[in-house]
Structure formats: structure tokens, C-alpha cells
Amino acid sequence: MQSTLEAFRAGDPDAVRVIFRRYSGPVHTVVMSICGDRELAADAVQQTFVKAWKAAASFDSDREIAPWFYSIARRTAIDVIRAERRPTR
């Protein structure tokens, strides 16, 4: 039987849901500590999981997944803040 991480890497929707349920809270904590705003944090969480899903095949399943998610979350939160601060024309 395939592990959840291997299934996640393969894009299995059930595995993606399991991973989301497991890591969405901690990822929200990471992005909230950076964004400081609930709306921006919610957007950053969503973007984090989309990016992770798109990059899942490149994840090394011999490594821990949490630091990988937190790294994506930090970069995404910073990107969300930068986008929010850009002046509108």
C-alpha cells in the first residue's frame, strides 16, 4: 500500500485532503505570524497548498514534509504582503 506522502506526490486527491487537514493549522500559524492579518493569512494558506500541490512530485518523500510546507508558507506569506503593499495605479 502506498504511503500518504507517496500518494500526495502522485497527486492523489484523498492524500492531498489528508495532508491539508494535517498541516493547514500549522501553516496558518506560520503565515499569520508573518502577515498579521486574517484575510491575508487565509489567502497565503490557500496559495501555499496550491504551490505545494503543483510541486508535490518534486518533494523527496524520504524527508520530513512539515519543514517543506513551512518554507513554502513563509515565502508565500512574504509574497502576499509584498503584493498587498504595491501601490495601485
Secondary structure as GFF3:
##gff-version 3
##sequence-region A 1 89
A	DSSP	alpha_helix	4	9	.	.	.	ID=ss1
A	DSSP	alpha_helix	13	35	.	.	.	ID=ss2
A	DSSP	alpha_helix	38	55	.	.	.	ID=ss3
A	DSSP	three_ten_helix	56	58	.	.	.	ID=ss4
A	DSSP	alpha_helix	65	85	.	.	.	ID=ss5
###
